Structure formats: structure tokens, C-alpha cells
């Protein structure tokens, strides 16, 4: 049995393109995440979800990262990877904002804050 301190990250990503009305598909997100995971030697979860908010809603996904005991990572590494994934998906899905929820804090990335997101 292997045991580690728990540290998680969940990226909450809508699939509606900003305010334009276009949409990305979960398959586009899956393909992008698969390429990222292949390059970075990483495993994540991909869960379809639906966001409901005042006056509307949209389909979305939750991408999850954990401190996996077989391949332990530091909190810094998990946070860095989660932010890189969020930035790349933000660009792919034409998002204005993306939330990343860590075990110890929640951050919101905004489009104009990160001019050079991951590919």
C-alpha cells in the first residue's frame, strides 16, 4: 500500500464560445487533453457536466488531477499542470474565464491575464 497527502485540482470549463454562441465539443477537449497527457506523462479525469447560472446554462467539462500514489507529484507540480491545462483549454474553447479548484484555494483565470497559453 502506498499513501500520500491528498492534493487535488479540478478545472471547470464551459464549452460555449465566450458570448458568440458557438460551442466546442467534448471530443475536441478529449483530443487536446490526450495530447497533453501523452506529452507530459500525466493521467487526468474528464467528466461531462452542465453549468446552470442566472438566465441560462451551458454544457461543460471538469478535468481532474490528483496526487496519484504510483507517480507522486508536489502541490506545485499539480498546480502548474492544472493551470497549463486550463490555459490551453481556455484558448481551444474560446473561454473568457476558467475556474481551477485546488484542495487549498480556488483561482479564476481570465482571458486577458494569460496571453501565451499552453498549446
C-alpha positions in Angstrom: 0.0 0.0 0.0 1.2 3.5 -0.9 0.0 6.5 0.9 0.3 10.3 0.2 -1.1 13.5 1.4 -4.1 14.4 -0.6 -3.9 17.2 -3.1 -6.4 17.7 -6.0 -7.2 20.1 -8.8 -10.4 20.4 -10.8 -10.7 22.6 -13.8 -14.2 23.8 -14.6 -14.6 24.6 -18.3 -17.6 25.7 -20.3 -17.9 24.6 -23.9 -19.8 27.7 -25.2 -17.5 30.0 -27.1 -17.4 33.2 -25.0 -20.6 35.2 -25.8 -20.7 34.3 -29.5 -23.0 31.3 -29.3 -20.6 28.7 -30.9 -19.6 25.6 -28.9 -16.6 23.3 -28.6 -17.3 19.5 -28.3 -16.3 17.2 -25.6 -14.4 15.2 -28.3 -12.3 18.3 -29.1 -11.4 18.7 -25.4 -10.7 15.0 -25.0 -8.3 15.1 -28.0 -6.5 18.1 -26.7 -6.2 16.6 -23.2 -5.0 13.3 -24.6 -2.2 15.0 -26.5 -1.2 17.0 -23.4 -1.2 13.9 -21.2 0.9 12.0 -23.8 3.5 14.7 -23.8 3.6 15.3 -20.1 3.2 11.7 -19.0 0.1 12.5 -17.0 -3.3 11.0 -16.2 -6.4 13.0 -15.6 -10.1 12.6 -15.4 -12.6 14.1 -17.9 -16.2 14.4 -16.7 -19.1 15.9 -18.7 -21.1 18.5 -16.7 -23.7 21.2 -17.1 -23.4 24.7 -15.8 -26.6 26.4 -14.7 -26.5 30.1 -13.9 -28.7 33.1 -13.8 -30.5 33.4 -17.1 -29.1 30.3 -18.7 -26.6 27.5 -18.8 -24.2 25.6 -21.0 -22.5 22.2 -21.3 -19.1 21.8 -19.9 -16.4 19.5 -18.5 -14.5 19.0 -15.3 -10.8 17.9 -15.7 -9.4 16.4 -12.5 -5.9 15.9 -11.3 -4.9 14.0 -8.1 -1.7 13.3 -6.3 -1.5 9.7 -7.6 0.5 7.5 -5.2 2.0 5.5 -8.1 3.6 8.7 -9.5 3.6 11.2 -6.7 3.8 14.9 -7.5 4.3 18.0 -5.4 1.5 20.5 -4.9 3.4 23.0 -7.1 3.6 20.4 -9.9 -0.1 19.7 -9.8 -1.0 23.4 -9.7 1.4 24.2 -12.6 -0.1 21.4 -14.7 -3.6 22.3 -13.9 -3.0 25.9 -14.8 -1.3 24.9 -18.1 -4.2 22.7 -19.0 -6.7 25.4 -18.1 -4.9 27.9 -20.2 -4.7 25.6 -23.2 -8.3 24.6 -23.0 -9.4 28.2 -22.5 -7.8 29.1 -25.8 -9.2 26.0 -27.5 -12.8 26.6 -26.3 -12.7 30.4 -26.6 -13.4 31.0 -23.0 -13.4 34.3 -21.2 -12.9 32.6 -17.7 -12.0 29.2 -16.3 -12.1 28.2 -12.7 -9.5 25.9 -11.1 -10.3 24.5 -7.7 -7.4 23.2 -5.7 -7.6 21.5 -2.3 -6.4 24.7 -0.7 -7.7 27.5 -2.9 -9.8 28.4 -6.0 -8.5 30.6 -8.8 -10.2 32.1 -11.8 -8.2 32.6 -15.0 -9.3 35.4 -17.2 -8.7 35.6 -20.9 -6.5 38.8 -20.9 -4.3 37.7 -18.0 -2.6 34.9 -19.9 -1.6 36.0 -23.4 0.5 32.9 -24.1 -1.4 29.8 -23.0 -0.1 26.2 -23.5 -0.5 24.9 -27.0 
